[in-house]
Amino acid sequence: MPRRHRLEHPFGRYLHAFERNLGAAVAGEVEPLHDCRVATRRLRELLPLVTAEVRGKATTRARRRLQRVGRALGRVREIDVGIELLDELTRDGRTPDDATVRLRQHLDDLRATARRQMVSDLKRVHATKLGRRLSAVGAQLRGSTTGAWTRTLSVRMGARASQLRDAVDAAGVLYVSDRLHAVRIATKKLRYGFELAGEAGATRRRAPAQRLKAVQDTLGRLHDIEVLTRLIHGMPLPAPPAPRWVTHVDDLRYRLEAECRRLHSEFIGQRRQLTQAAGAADEAATRIGSRPPNGGTRQSLLAGGRRDTEGGDARLCSGCAQLSGHPPAG
């Protein structure tokens, strides 16, 4: 019997998460839609490694289809986050009900429209068949012994680190939304790379993923508030003279903009964590790339990477532990 490939476990779980949540996401359930979208991202991060092992056009086509599925889900997810954020920010009673009710109705209408478009887009991409095609791709891993995925992982981690440094440099210290968005995406991609490397047994460093997650949380919150602000800007308003609820909506928008500035200041204080994580990614990429491409079992690969641990801590990072089904350390 062929030895189980180190990529089979993460590939199988990401695929299971995608298939398990797709139906409920199409039905309009909020959390399954989010989980399904995350699964598409993780599968897209993993597929280039699979391609290095099995070759063929199937993985390239599957990656393109996953990207289209993620985009179809994305618009609805943004509105879901806006609704959750509106509920959170208006819970303190500072925004009068006349504005809150109208804003919530506006977001509900947007979601209904976006969901109809999502269902149409998913039908065009044949999303329900995508799981079977991905399963066929995953089945090819079982017989692969090239180990070429480690070289691909090494190159991609190095590239992700470089992209993150470039994004941080371009962002500077001024509040420019598009540049902060680029930092957020680069941070997320490098974090996914670290977590995938940990789950596949290529590294055991846990601190870099934690640093990336902390900054991602800050920038993610800022992005969510920006999205809600944009949705509010698109809300139809009555002709002048404006009723009182319009003033209340404006007051909420000013609060959101002030919170964005606060979060930006918080990010400025976190930038060093990103440069440290990028440096750790370069080191990990060098070690991973220097190992024999087809050498050893998962245990021997981990044993060769014990120098990757920080402070003698050889535990999986919490994100990798959650992905692998083991309880997170600490």
N, C-alpha and C positions, 0 to 999 in steps of 0.2 A: 504494500500500500504506500502511495506517495506520502512523503512527510508534509504535514500541514504548513502551508506558507504563512510567514509572519504577517502578511497583509490580509489574510483571509478573515481573521477575527474582527478588525476594525471595519473592513468592507462589509461583512455580513451584518454587523450591528447598525451601521449607518443605513444600509439598505433596508433593514427591518424597520428602522424608525421612519424612513420615507414611506414605505408601503403601509405601515400601521396607521399613520396619521393622514395620509392623502385623502381617503374617503371622508373623514370627519372635517378636514379642511375645506373640501369642496362643499360640504353641507353647511359651512359657515361657522364652525366652532372655532373660538379664538385661540386657545392654547394648542390644539392640534395643528392649526395653520402655522403658528410660530415654530413648532417642533419640526414640521415637515420642511419648512423653509431652511431651518438650520441644517437639517439632514442633507438637503441639496447642496449647501455650501461645503459641508464636510466631504461629501462624495466627490465634489469637483476638486477639492484639494487633494484627495487621494488618487483620483483616476490617472493623473500623469505618472504616478509611481506604478500603477497597474499596467499602464501602457508600456513602460520600460520592460516589464516582464513578459507580456503576452503579445505585444505588437498588434497590428491590424487596425482597421478603420473603425471598428465597433466602439472602442473606448472614446475616440474623438467625437463620433456622432452622439454618443450617450452624454458626453460632457456638454456639448452644445444644447442638447435637449434639456438637461438639468438647469442650464442657465436660463432657458426660456421659461421653465417651470418656476424657478425662483423669482423671475421678473413678474410673472403672472400673479404670484402670491404676494409680492412685495407691496403693491399699491394698497391692497386690503389690509395688510399688516401695519402699514404706516397709519392708516385711519384708526385701526384698533388701538394702537399705542396712543394716538391723539385722544381717543375717547377715555382710555384709562387715566391718562394724565389730566384731562379736564376734570374727571371725577375726583381725582386726588387733590388737585389745586383748589377746587371749589368746596371741598368738604369743610374748610374752616369758616365758611359763612361770609367771607370778605367780598365775594361776588354775589350780588343779589340774584334771586331766583329768576327774575324776568330775563336777565342775560343768560344765565346757565341753561334754562329750558330751551331757549332759542338756539344756543350754540350746540346743545346736544342733538336737537332735531336736525340741524344743519349737517353735523357729522354722521348721524344715522342715515340721512338721505345720500350723502356721499358714499357711505359704505355699501348701501344697497346697489348703487350704480356700479361701483368698483367690483363688487362681487359678481354681478352679471357678466361684466367684461372678463373677470378671472375665469369663470366657468367656460366661457367661449374660448378663451386662449388655451386653457388646459385641454379642451377637446381637440383643438387644432394640432397640438403637439403630441397627442395620444399619450397623455401622462400615465394613464392606467396600464398601458402596455410597456412603459419604460422600465418598470420594476422587473418584468420577466427578461427584458433584454440585458439589464444590469446583472441579473442572476446568472445569465449565460456567460457574461464576461468574468464574473467572479469565479465561476466553475473552472475556468482555464488556469487560474492561479495554482490549483492543486498540483499540477504536474510541472510547474516551472521551478527550475533550480538555478537560474542565471544569477540571481541576487543583484541584478542591475538596478533595482529600485533604490538601493542605498546610495548609489552615485547620483541618481536623479534627485533624491531627497537632499543630499549634500548641496547640489547646485541650486536647488530651489530655496533652501534655507539661507544660503549666502545672498541670493538675489533679493529675497524678502527683507533681509537685514539692510541691504543697500537701499531698497525702496523706502523703507521706514526712515532711515537717516535723511534721505533726500527730502521726504515729505516734511519732516520736522524742521529741517533747515529752511525750506520754502515757506513754512508757516510763520516763522519768526515770532515776534512778540505781539503783533497786531491782531486784532480780532477780524479775520477774514474767513467767512463761513466755508467757502469752497476748499480752502487750504486746510482748515481743520477737519473737514470731511475726508480729505485725502489721508491725513494722519490717522484718523479713526479706522479707515479701511485697511491701511498698511499695518496698523497695530493688530487688527483682528486676524489678518492673514498670517502674520508671523506667529501669533498665539496658536492658531490652528496647526501651523507647522510644528511647533514645539510639542503640542499635545499629541499629534499624530506620531511624531518621532518617539515620544515616550511610550505610547501604546504599542508600537511596533517593535519596541525593545532596542531602539537606536540611541537613546539617551535617558538619563534619569534626573536630569536637572529640573528642579521644581520652581526655583525662585524666578527665573525669567518669565515663565508663564504667569506667575502671580503678579509680577510687575506689569506685564502687558494687560492683564485682566483689570487691574486697578485703574489704569489710564483709560482703558476701553470703557469702563463704567462711567467715568467722568465725561468723556466725549460722547458716549451714547446718550447720556441724559441731556447733554447740551443739544445734540441732534434732534432728540425727541421733542424738546421744547421749540426748537426752530421749526419743526414740521407742524406742530400745533399752531404756532404763530402764523405760518403760511396758510394753513387751512382757515384760520380766522380771517385773514386778509381777504380770502376768496369768498367770504360770506356776503350774500346780497343784502344791501342795506336800503331802507326806505328813503325816499326823497326828503330833502330838508323841508321844514325844520325837523331835526332828528329827535325821535322819542328818547326818553330817559334810558332805556335799556341799551341804546347804542353807546352812550357815555360809559355805562358799566362794562360793556365789552372792551372799549378802549382802555379802561382802567386795568382790566385783566391783561391785555396785550402789553401794557407798560410794565406790569409785574413780570411777565415772561421775559421781556427784553432785559430787565435788570438781572434776572436769574441767569440768563445766558452770559452776561458780563461777569457775574460772580464765578460761574463754572469755568469760563475762559481763564480767569486769574488762577483758579485751582489747577488747571492744566499747565499753566506756565511753571508752576512749582513742581510739576511731575515730569517735566521733559527729560530730566536726567535719568529717570527710570527707563525711558525708552532707549536712550543711547546705551545704557548698561545692558538691556535686553538684546539690542542689536549686536553688541560686542560678544555676548554669550552665544548668540546664534552663529556668528562667524567662527567661534571656537568649536562649537558643536559640529558645524558643517565640515570643518577641516578634519576633525577626528572621524566623523562618519565616512567621509570620502577617502580616508587613508586606510580603512579596513578592507580586507579581502572581500570582493563583491559577493561571493557565494559561501562565505565562511560561517560554519557552525549553526548551532541551534539558537533559539531566542535567549537561552540562558548564557551561552558563550558570548553572544553579542553584548549582552548586558554586562557580563564580567569584564569584557574588554573596555567597557565604557564607564567603569566605576570612577575614573578620574573626573567624569562629568558631574559628579555630585558635589554639592556645596556644603562645607562644614561637616563632611562625613555623613550627610543625610542621604541615604540611598532609597528613600521612599519615593513613590510616584507622586507627581504634582496632583493637586486635588482635582483639576480638570481631567487629567488622564485617568485618575482613579475612578471618577464618575463614569467616564466613557467605557472603562474596562470592566465595570461592574463590581469593583472592589471598593471598600469604604475608604474615603480620603484620609490621608495621614493628618494627625493633629486635631 
